[in-house]
Amino acid sequence: MDYGLGAASAASPPPGTYDVVVAHYVLHDMDRASLQDELHALAAALRPDGRFLVVEPVSNRHGPPIDDLPARMSRVGLVEAERQPIDGPLGAATRWTFRRS
């Protein structure tokens, strides 16, 4: 099992390396200017049958709006496979699963 810390776009994980990428309470804290590049790098690192799991708070108090996450993921070749509201550690949240389109 591999774990990475830092910008995915800087690390350039090899294409098709991972079965699963998890972003748990991360995306809303990312810089808007680099978010799409980071999502692209992470999506490219997925195997063809891989999944991208995301958990984000419902509140948009800071960071990029999470409501547009499916559109952002679509731009990197992923489609929404599942969406589920949950009670997260910081209140209401949404759990998404995306897969390659």
N, CA, C and O atoms as a Tinker XYZ file with bonds, in Angstrom:
   404  protein
     1  N      0.850000   -1.166000    0.000000    73     2
     2  CA     0.000000    0.000000    0.000000    64     1     3
     3  C      0.893000    1.225000    0.000000    63     2     4     5
     4  O      1.843000    1.310000    0.778000    81     3
     5  N      0.584000    2.180000   -0.880000    73     3     6
     6  CA     1.348000    3.419000   -0.976000    64     5     7
     7  C      0.525000    4.587000   -0.454000    63     6     8     9
     8  O     -0.687000    4.658000   -0.662000    81     7
     9  N      1.201000    5.490000    0.220000    73     7    10
    10  CA     0.594000    6.733000    0.670000    64     9    11
    11  C      1.474000    7.866000    0.179000    63    10    12    13
    12  O      2.698000    7.738000    0.144000    81    11
    13  N      0.866000    8.958000   -0.192000    73    11    14
    14  CA     1.657000   10.096000   -0.635000    64    13    15
    15  C      1.226000   11.356000    0.073000    63    14    16    17
    16  O      0.067000   11.496000    0.463000    81    15
    17  N      2.147000   12.263000    0.236000    73    15    18
    18  CA     1.866000   13.551000    0.848000    64    17    19
    19  C      2.400000   14.621000   -0.086000    63    18    20    21
    20  O      3.565000   14.584000   -0.483000    81    19
    21  N      1.559000   15.565000   -0.434000    73    19    22
    22  CA     1.981000   16.640000   -1.310000    64    21    23
    23  C      1.112000   16.713000   -2.544000    63    22    24    25
    24  O      0.113000   16.004000   -2.659000    81    23
    25  N      1.493000   17.559000   -3.449000    73    23    26
    26  CA     0.716000   17.774000   -4.666000    64    25    27
    27  C      0.846000   16.573000   -5.600000    63    26    28    29
    28  O      1.953000   16.158000   -5.943000    81    27
    29  N     -0.280000   16.029000   -5.999000    73    27    30
    30  CA    -0.273000   14.886000   -6.914000    64    29    31
    31  C      0.327000   15.269000   -8.249000    63    30    32    33
    32  O      1.027000   14.470000   -8.872000    81    31
    33  N      0.058000   16.487000   -8.694000    73    31    34
    34  CA     0.579000   16.916000   -9.988000    64    33    35
    35  C      2.105000   17.034000   -9.962000    63    34    36    37
    36  O      2.748000   16.857000  -10.997000    81    35
    37  N      2.694000   17.328000   -8.806000    73    35    38
    38  CA     4.145000   17.419000   -8.686000    64    37    39
    39  C      4.770000   16.036000   -8.592000    63    38    40    41
    40  O      5.869000   15.810000   -9.097000    81    39
    41  N      4.068000   15.108000   -7.944000    73    39    42
    42  CA     4.598000   13.753000   -7.769000    64    41    43
    43  C      4.468000   12.933000   -9.043000    63    42    44    45
    44  O      5.222000   11.983000   -9.252000    81    43
    45  N      3.523000   13.292000   -9.886000    73    43    46
    46  CA     3.266000   12.581000  -11.141000    64    45    47
    47  C      3.223000   11.071000  -10.963000    63    46    48    49
    48  O      4.087000   10.361000  -11.477000    81    47
    49  N      2.209000   10.568000  -10.225000    73    47    50
    50  CA     2.111000    9.124000  -10.090000    64    49    51
    51  C      1.952000    8.485000  -11.469000    63    50    52    53
    52  O      1.234000    9.017000  -12.316000    81    51
    53  N      2.612000    7.353000  -11.701000    73    51    54
    54  CA     2.512000    6.716000  -13.017000    64    53    55
    55  C      1.064000    6.372000  -13.363000    63    54    56    57
    56  O      0.303000    5.954000  -12.490000    81    55
    57  N      0.679000    6.544000  -14.626000    73    55    58
    58  CA    -0.693000    6.206000  -15.034000    64    57    59
    59  C     -1.021000    4.752000  -14.720000    63    58    60    61
    60  O     -0.186000    3.859000  -14.863000    81    59
    61  N     -2.262000    4.540000  -14.287000    73    59    62
    62  CA    -2.743000    3.189000  -14.025000    64    61    63
    63  C     -2.111000    2.497000  -12.834000    63    62    64    65
    64  O     -2.043000    1.268000  -12.802000    81    63
    65  N     -1.650000    3.252000  -11.862000    73    63    66
    66  CA    -0.952000    2.689000  -10.708000    64    65    67
    67  C     -1.896000    2.213000   -9.602000    63    66    68    69
    68  O     -1.638000    1.188000   -8.971000    81    67
    69  N     -2.977000    2.942000   -9.364000    73    67    70
    70  CA    -3.792000    2.703000   -8.170000    64    69    71
    71  C     -5.172000    2.139000   -8.484000    63    70    72    73
    72  O     -5.791000    2.474000   -9.494000    81    71
    73  N     -5.635000    1.270000   -7.582000    73    71    74
    74  CA    -7.001000    0.746000   -7.646000    64    73    75
    75  C     -7.983000    1.767000   -7.089000    63    74    76    77
    76  O     -9.103000    1.904000   -7.583000    81    75
    77  N     -7.551000    2.479000   -6.059000    73    75    78
    78  CA    -8.414000    3.431000   -5.361000    64    77    79
    79  C     -7.602000    4.668000   -4.984000    63    78    80    81
    80  O     -6.457000    4.568000   -4.544000    81    79
    81  N     -8.214000    5.822000   -5.163000    73    79    82
    82  CA    -7.684000    7.079000   -4.648000    64    81    83
    83  C     -8.732000    7.614000   -3.684000    63    82    84    85
    84  O     -9.917000    7.661000   -4.016000    81    83
    85  N     -8.303000    8.020000   -2.488000    73    83    86
    86  CA    -9.218000    8.530000   -1.472000    64    85    87
    87  C     -8.855000    9.977000   -1.148000    63    86    88    89
    88  O     -7.701000   10.292000   -0.858000    81    87
    89  N     -9.852000   10.844000   -1.203000    73    87    90
    90  CA    -9.700000   12.241000   -0.794000    64    89    91
    91  C    -10.754000   12.494000    0.283000    63    90    92    93
    92  O    -11.910000   12.784000   -0.023000    81    91
    93  N    -10.348000   12.384000    1.531000    73    91    94
    94  CA   -11.262000   12.485000    2.677000    64    93    95
    95  C    -11.077000   13.839000    3.342000    63    94    96    97
    96  O    -10.079000   14.078000    4.023000    81    95
    97  N    -12.050000   14.727000    3.139000    73    95    98
    98  CA   -11.996000   16.087000    3.695000    64    97    99
    99  C    -10.734000   16.813000    3.224000    63    98   100   101
   100  O    -10.020000   17.409000    4.030000    81    99
   101  N    -10.465000   16.761000    1.931000    73    99   102
   102  CA    -9.257000   17.353000    1.372000    64   101   103
   103  C     -9.570000   18.424000    0.329000    63   102   104   105
   104  O     -8.995000   19.512000    0.364000    81   103
   105  N    -10.470000   18.121000   -0.590000    73   103   106
   106  CA   -10.667000   18.966000   -1.765000    64   105   107
   107  C    -11.099000   20.388000   -1.427000    63   106   108   109
   108  O    -10.690000   21.331000   -2.104000    81   107
   109  N    -11.918000   20.557000   -0.395000    73   107   110
   110  CA   -12.383000   21.907000   -0.051000    64   109   111
   111  C    -11.254000   22.794000    0.468000    63   110   112   113
   112  O    -11.394000   24.017000    0.491000    81   111
   113  N    -10.145000   22.200000    0.881000    73   111   114
   114  CA    -9.001000   22.972000    1.363000    64   113   115
   115  C     -7.968000   23.251000    0.275000    63   114   116   117
   116  O     -6.991000   23.959000    0.518000    81   115
   117  N     -8.172000   22.708000   -0.906000    73   115   118
   118  CA    -7.192000   22.893000   -1.979000    64   117   119
   119  C     -7.389000   24.238000   -2.666000    63   118   120   121
   120  O     -8.492000   24.782000   -2.715000    81   119
   121  N     -6.300000   24.747000   -3.188000    73   119   122
   122  CA    -6.312000   25.999000   -3.917000    64   121   123
   123  C     -7.152000   25.848000   -5.181000    63   122   124   125
   124  O     -6.974000   24.896000   -5.940000    81   123
   125  N     -8.058000   26.780000   -5.403000    73   123   126
   126  CA    -8.929000   26.723000   -6.584000    64   125   127
   127  C     -8.130000   26.669000   -7.886000    63   126   128   129
   128  O     -8.521000   25.979000   -8.828000    81   127
   129  N     -7.022000   27.388000   -7.937000    73   127   130
   130  CA    -6.235000   27.459000   -9.170000    64   129   131
   131  C     -5.598000   26.123000   -9.532000    63   130   132   133
   132  O     -5.390000   25.837000  -10.711000    81   131
   133  N     -5.290000   25.310000   -8.539000    73   131   134
   134  CA    -4.603000   24.050000   -8.821000    64   133   135
   135  C     -5.499000   22.823000   -8.695000    63   134   136   137
   136  O     -5.073000   21.717000   -9.027000    81   135
   137  N     -6.727000   22.994000   -8.224000    73   135   138
   138  CA    -7.594000   21.839000   -7.965000    64   137   139
   139  C     -7.786000   20.965000   -9.203000    63   138   140   141
   140  O     -7.673000   19.743000   -9.110000    81   139
   141  N     -8.070000   21.559000  -10.348000    73   139   142
   142  CA    -8.334000   20.755000  -11.548000    64   141   143
   143  C     -7.094000   19.972000  -11.976000    63   142   144   145
   144  O     -7.209000   18.826000  -12.412000    81   143
   145  N     -5.914000   20.575000  -11.858000    73   143   146
   146  CA    -4.674000   19.865000  -12.184000    64   145   147
   147  C     -4.445000   18.689000  -11.235000    63   146   148   149
   148  O     -4.001000   17.621000  -11.656000    81   147
   149  N     -4.749000   18.892000   -9.959000    73   147   150
   150  CA    -4.585000   17.815000   -8.976000    64   149   151
   151  C     -5.553000   16.667000   -9.258000    63   150   152   153
   152  O     -5.173000   15.498000   -9.207000    81   151
   153  N     -6.813000   17.013000   -9.558000    73   151   154
   154  CA    -7.795000   15.969000   -9.879000    64   153   155
   155  C     -7.373000   15.203000  -11.126000    63   154   156   157
   156  O     -7.526000   13.983000  -11.184000    81   155
   157  N     -6.847000   15.902000  -12.117000    73   155   158
   158  CA    -6.384000   15.251000  -13.339000    64   157   159
   159  C     -5.252000   14.261000  -13.034000    63   158   160   161
   160  O     -5.272000   13.133000  -13.528000    81   159
   161  N     -4.281000   14.667000  -12.236000    73   159   162
   162  CA    -3.157000   13.797000  -11.895000    64   161   163
   163  C     -3.630000   12.562000  -11.130000    63   162   164   165
   164  O     -3.157000   11.455000  -11.386000    81   163
   165  N     -4.552000   12.745000  -10.200000    73   163   166
   166  CA    -5.054000   11.614000   -9.422000    64   165   167
   167  C     -5.900000   10.677000  -10.270000    63   166   168   169
   168  O     -5.784000    9.457000  -10.149000    81   167
   169  N     -6.745000   11.231000  -11.122000    73   167   170
   170  CA    -7.574000   10.396000  -11.993000    64   169   171
   171  C     -6.705000    9.599000  -12.961000    63   170   172   173
   172  O     -6.988000    8.433000  -13.235000    81   171
   173  N     -5.659000   10.218000  -13.473000    73   171   174
   174  CA    -4.763000    9.527000  -14.408000    64   173   175
   175  C     -4.026000    8.368000  -13.734000    63   174   176   177
   176  O     -3.647000    7.402000  -14.397000    81   175
   177  N     -3.826000    8.463000  -12.428000    73   175   178
   178  CA    -3.123000    7.414000  -11.698000    64   177   179
   179  C     -3.987000    6.180000  -11.453000    63   178   180   181
   180  O     -3.478000    5.144000  -11.025000    81   179
   181  N     -5.296000    6.283000  -11.722000    73   179   182
   182  CA    -6.198000    5.141000  -11.501000    64   181   183
   183  C     -6.064000    4.098000  -12.607000    63   182   184   185
   184  O     -5.842000    4.423000  -13.774000    81   183
   185  N     -6.204000    2.845000  -12.207000    73   183   186
   186  CA    -6.316000    1.768000  -13.194000    64   185   187
   187  C     -7.659000    1.926000  -13.904000    63   186   188   189
   188  O     -8.538000    2.628000  -13.404000    81   187
   189  N     -7.833000    1.281000  -15.071000    73   187   190
   190  CA    -9.088000    1.435000  -15.821000    64   189   191
   191  C    -10.346000    1.115000  -15.011000    63   190   192   193
   192  O    -11.391000    1.721000  -15.247000    81   191
   193  N    -10.270000    0.187000  -14.073000    73   191   194
   194  CA   -11.441000   -0.156000  -13.251000    64   193   195
   195  C    -11.356000    0.479000  -11.858000    63   194   196   197
   196  O    -12.090000    0.086000  -10.951000    81   195
   197  N    -10.470000    1.449000  -11.689000    73   195   198
   198  CA   -10.256000    2.076000  -10.391000    64   197   199
   199  C    -11.395000    2.993000   -9.967000    63   198   200   201
   200  O    -12.256000    3.364000  -10.764000    81   199
   201  N    -11.371000    3.338000   -8.705000    73   199   202
   202  CA   -12.381000    4.209000   -8.117000    64   201   203
   203  C    -11.720000    5.379000   -7.413000    63   202   204   205
   204  O    -10.626000    5.252000   -6.864000    81   203
   205  N    -12.392000    6.513000   -7.435000    73   203   206
   206  CA   -11.949000    7.719000   -6.744000    64   205   207
   207  C    -13.017000    7.996000   -5.695000    63   206   208   209
   208  O    -14.147000    8.343000   -6.040000    81   207
   209  N    -12.673000    7.847000   -4.423000    73   207   210
   210  CA   -13.607000    8.052000   -3.317000    64   209   211
   211  C    -13.362000    9.426000   -2.704000    63   210   212   213
   212  O    -12.224000    9.798000   -2.417000    81   211
   213  N    -14.445000   10.171000   -2.508000    73   211   214
   214  CA   -14.363000   11.529000   -1.979000    64   213   215
   215  C    -15.373000   11.695000   -0.854000    63   214   216   217
   216  O    -16.526000   11.286000   -0.986000    81   215
   217  N    -14.944000   12.292000    0.249000    73   215   218
   218  CA   -15.855000   12.713000    1.319000    64   217   219
   219  C    -15.572000   14.184000    1.556000    63   218   220   221
   220  O    -14.431000   14.581000    1.794000    81   219
   221  N    -16.630000   14.993000    1.487000    73   219   222
   222  CA   -16.502000   16.436000    1.665000    64   221   223
   223  C    -17.663000   16.967000    2.492000    63   222   224   225
   224  O    -18.778000   16.454000    2.398000    81   223
   225  N    -17.407000   18.006000    3.312000    73   223   226
   226  CA   -18.495000   18.608000    4.076000    64   225   227
   227  C    -19.499000   19.280000    3.146000    63   226   228   229
   228  O    -19.146000   19.732000    2.057000    81   227
   229  N    -20.743000   19.340000    3.583000    73   227   230
   230  CA   -21.800000   19.963000    2.789000    64   229   231
   231  C    -21.614000   21.471000    2.738000    63   230   232   233
   232  O    -21.890000   22.095000    1.714000    81   231
   233  N    -21.152000   22.059000    3.828000    73   231   234
   234  CA   -20.972000   23.506000    3.906000    64   233   235
   235  C    -19.863000   23.967000    2.965000    63   234   236   237
   236  O    -18.822000   23.318000    2.860000    81   235
   237  N    -20.086000   25.076000    2.290000    73   235   238
   238  CA   -19.077000   25.675000    1.412000    64   237   239
   239  C    -18.513000   26.938000    2.064000    63   238   240   241
   240  O    -18.434000   27.989000    1.428000    81   239
   241  N    -18.126000   26.829000    3.318000    73   239   242
   242  CA   -17.624000   28.009000    4.024000    64   241   243
   243  C    -16.309000   28.518000    3.451000    63   242   244   245
   244  O    -16.026000   29.714000    3.510000    81   243
   245  N    -15.515000   27.628000    2.903000    73   243   246
   246  CA   -14.267000   28.032000    2.270000    64   245   247
   247  C    -13.920000   27.011000    1.192000    63   246   248   249
   248  O    -14.492000   25.922000    1.145000    81   247
   249  N    -13.000000   27.366000    0.350000    73   247   250
   250  CA   -12.578000   26.451000   -0.704000    64   249   251
   251  C    -13.554000   26.414000   -1.866000    63   250   252   253
   252  O    -14.579000   27.096000   -1.857000    81   251
   253  N    -13.219000   25.598000   -2.878000    73   251   254
   254  CA   -14.068000   25.497000   -4.061000    64   253   255
   255  C    -15.435000   24.921000   -3.715000    63   254   256   257
   256  O    -15.541000   24.093000   -2.810000    81   255
   257  N    -16.475000   25.341000   -4.413000    73   255   258
   258  CA   -17.786000   24.758000   -4.158000    64   257   259
   259  C    -17.788000   23.271000   -4.491000    63   258   260   261
   260  O    -17.332000   22.858000   -5.557000    81   259
   261  N    -18.294000   22.497000   -3.585000    73   259   262
   262  CA   -18.312000   21.051000   -3.770000    64   261   263
   263  C    -19.479000   20.630000   -4.663000    63   262   264   265
   264  O    -19.473000   19.529000   -5.213000    81   263
   265  N    -20.476000   21.499000   -4.807000    73   263   266
   266  CA   -21.618000   21.167000   -5.668000    64   265   267
   267  C    -21.192000   20.882000   -7.105000    63   266   268   269
   268  O    -21.863000   20.140000   -7.821000    81   267
   269  N    -20.084000   21.469000   -7.521000    73   267   270
   270  CA   -19.643000   21.251000   -8.897000    64   269   271
   271  C    -18.649000   20.097000   -9.031000    63   270   272   273
   272  O    -18.023000   19.941000  -10.079000    81   271
   273  N    -18.499000   19.289000   -7.981000    73   271   274
   274  CA   -17.542000   18.184000   -8.026000    64   273   275
   275  C    -17.811000   17.192000   -9.163000    63   274   276   277
   276  O    -16.867000   16.807000   -9.853000    81   275
   277  N    -19.065000   16.761000   -9.389000    73   275   278
   278  CA   -19.279000   15.850000  -10.520000    64   277   279
   279  C    -18.832000   16.441000  -11.861000    63   278   280   281
   280  O    -18.288000   15.718000  -12.696000    81   279
   281  N    -19.049000   17.724000  -12.079000    73   279   282
   282  CA   -18.607000   18.362000  -13.324000    64   281   283
   283  C    -17.088000   18.411000  -13.397000    63   282   284   285
   284  O    -16.506000   18.171000  -14.455000    81   283
   285  N    -16.445000   18.720000  -12.280000    73   283   286
   286  CA   -14.980000   18.738000  -12.245000    64   285   287
   287  C    -14.421000   17.348000  -12.544000    63   286   288   289
   288  O    -13.453000   17.212000  -13.292000    81   287
   289  N    -15.031000   16.322000  -11.960000    73   287   290
   290  CA   -14.563000   14.950000  -12.187000    64   289   291
   291  C    -14.808000   14.522000  -13.626000    63   290   292   293
   292  O    -14.006000   13.785000  -14.200000    81   291
   293  N    -15.897000   14.972000  -14.204000    73   291   294
   294  CA   -16.190000   14.651000  -15.601000    64   293   295
   295  C    -15.097000   15.198000  -16.514000    63   294   296   297
   296  O    -14.723000   14.557000  -17.496000    81   295
   297  N    -14.589000   16.381000  -16.186000    73   295   298
   298  CA   -13.531000   16.987000  -17.002000    64   297   299
   299  C    -12.220000   16.212000  -16.949000    63   298   300   301
   300  O    -11.353000   16.409000  -17.799000    81   299
   301  N    -12.063000   15.324000  -15.952000    73   299   302
   302  CA   -10.854000   14.496000  -15.870000    64   301   303
   303  C    -11.152000   13.036000  -16.225000    63   302   304   305
   304  O    -10.342000   12.148000  -15.958000    81   303
   305  N    -12.330000   12.793000  -16.835000    73   303   306
   306  CA   -12.655000   11.461000  -17.332000    64   305   307
   307  C    -13.311000   10.523000  -16.340000    63   306   308   309
   308  O    -13.303000    9.309000  -16.538000    81   307
   309  N    -13.884000   11.071000  -15.266000    73   307   310
   310  CA   -14.553000   10.243000  -14.260000    64   309   311
   311  C    -16.032000   10.588000  -14.197000    63   310   312   313
   312  O    -16.426000   11.734000  -14.415000    81   311
   313  N    -16.846000    9.584000  -13.895000    73   311   314
   314  CA   -18.283000    9.797000  -13.745000    64   313   315
   315  C    -18.712000    9.369000  -12.346000    63   314   316   317
   316  O    -18.105000    8.500000  -11.720000    81   315
   317  N    -19.759000    9.997000  -11.890000    73   315   318
   318  CA   -20.297000    9.685000  -10.569000    64   317   319
   319  C    -20.952000    8.311000  -10.598000    63   318   320   321
   320  O    -21.826000    8.047000  -11.423000    81   319
   321  N    -20.526000    7.444000   -9.696000    73   319   322
   322  CA   -21.116000    6.113000   -9.585000    64   321   323
   323  C    -22.062000    6.022000   -8.392000    63   322   324   325
   324  O    -23.021000    5.250000   -8.403000    81   323
   325  N    -21.779000    6.818000   -7.366000    73   323   326
   326  CA   -22.610000    6.785000   -6.162000    64   325   327
   327  C    -22.432000    8.083000   -5.393000    63   326   328   329
   328  O    -21.351000    8.672000   -5.376000    81   327
   329  N    -23.516000    8.518000   -4.757000    73   327   330
   330  CA   -23.493000    9.693000   -3.881000    64   329   331
   331  C    -24.340000    9.376000   -2.674000    63   330   332   333
   332  O    -25.467000    8.898000   -2.803000    81   331
   333  N    -23.791000    9.644000   -1.483000    73   331   334
   334  CA   -24.517000    9.320000   -0.263000    64   333   335
   335  C    -24.295000   10.403000    0.784000    63   334   336   337
   336  O    -23.151000   10.728000    1.102000    81   335
   337  N    -25.381000   10.972000    1.328000    73   335   338
   338  CA   -25.216000   11.909000    2.442000    64   337   339
   339  C    -24.822000   11.128000    3.696000    63   338   340   341
   340  O    -25.328000   10.033000    3.942000    81   339
   341  N    -23.923000   11.700000    4.475000    73   339   342
   342  CA   -23.478000   11.053000    5.711000    64   341   343
   343  C    -23.354000   12.090000    6.819000    63   342   344   345
   344  O    -23.326000   13.293000    6.560000    81   343
   345  N    -23.282000   11.615000    8.044000    73   343   346
   346  CA   -22.937000   12.464000    9.179000    64   345   347
   347  C    -21.444000   12.306000    9.392000    63   346   348   349
   348  O    -20.988000   11.286000    9.907000    81   347
   349  N    -20.685000   13.314000    8.998000    73   347   350
   350  CA   -19.240000   13.260000    9.107000    64   349   351
   351  C    -18.759000   13.807000   10.438000    63   350   352   353
   352  O    -19.564000   14.254000   11.255000    81   351
   353  N    -17.449000   13.776000   10.663000    73   351   354
   354  CA   -16.893000   14.251000   11.931000    64   353   355
   355  C    -17.097000   15.748000   12.155000    63   354   356   357
   356  O    -17.024000   16.226000   13.287000    81   355
   357  N    -17.354000   16.489000   11.066000    73   355   358
   358  CA   -17.568000   17.928000   11.178000    64   357   359
   359  C    -18.994000   18.322000   10.829000    63   358   360   361
   360  O    -19.264000   19.484000   10.524000    81   359
   361  N    -19.904000   17.361000   10.873000    73   359   362
   362  CA   -21.291000   17.630000   10.530000    64   361   363
   363  C    -21.684000   16.954000    9.233000    63   362   364   365
   364  O    -21.077000   15.964000    8.826000    81   363
   365  N    -22.703000   17.497000    8.588000    73   363   366
   366  CA   -23.225000   16.905000    7.355000    64   365   367
   367  C    -22.150000   16.878000    6.272000    63   366   368   369
   368  O    -21.410000   17.843000    6.078000    81   367
   369  N    -22.087000   15.747000    5.573000    73   367   370
   370  CA   -21.091000   15.568000    4.514000    64   369   371
   371  C    -21.706000   14.730000    3.402000    63   370   372   373
   372  O    -22.808000   14.197000    3.533000    81   371
   373  N    -20.965000   14.628000    2.307000    73   371   374
   374  CA   -21.372000   13.786000    1.186000    64   373   375
   375  C    -20.213000   12.869000    0.847000    63   374   376   377
   376  O    -19.054000   13.282000    0.814000    81   375
   377  N    -20.557000   11.602000    0.593000    73   375   378
   378  CA   -19.561000   10.626000    0.148000    64   377   379
   379  C    -19.861000   10.277000   -1.302000    63   378   380   381
   380  O    -20.966000    9.839000   -1.626000    81   379
   381  N    -18.878000   10.471000   -2.173000    73   379   382
   382  CA   -19.015000   10.161000   -3.598000    64   381   383
   383  C    -18.080000    9.011000   -3.968000    63   382   384   385
   384  O    -17.014000    8.838000   -3.377000    81   383
   385  N    -18.500000    8.245000   -4.944000    73   383   386
   386  CA   -17.618000    7.307000   -5.626000    64   385   387
   387  C    -17.672000    7.662000   -7.100000    63   386   388   389
   388  O    -18.752000    7.768000   -7.681000    81   387
   389  N    -16.511000    7.845000   -7.703000    73   387   390
   390  CA   -16.398000    8.128000   -9.123000    64   389   391
   391  C    -15.633000    6.989000   -9.780000    63   390   392   393
   392  O    -14.811000    6.336000   -9.137000    81   391
   393  N    -15.902000    6.751000  -11.052000    73   391   394
   394  CA   -15.186000    5.737000  -11.828000    64   393   395
   395  C    -14.903000    6.301000  -13.206000    63   394   396   397
   396  O    -15.448000    7.336000  -13.589000    81   395
   397  N    -14.051000    5.616000  -13.946000    73   395   398
   398  CA   -13.718000    6.079000  -15.297000    64   397   399
   399  C    -14.960000    6.060000  -16.177000    63   398   400   401
   400  O    -15.795000    5.162000  -16.066000    81   399
   401  N    -15.076000    7.059000  -17.054000    73   399   402
   402  CA   -16.240000    7.115000  -17.951000    64   401   403
   403  C    -16.010000    6.232000  -19.162000    63   402   404
   404  O    -16.874000    6.144000  -20.034000    81   403
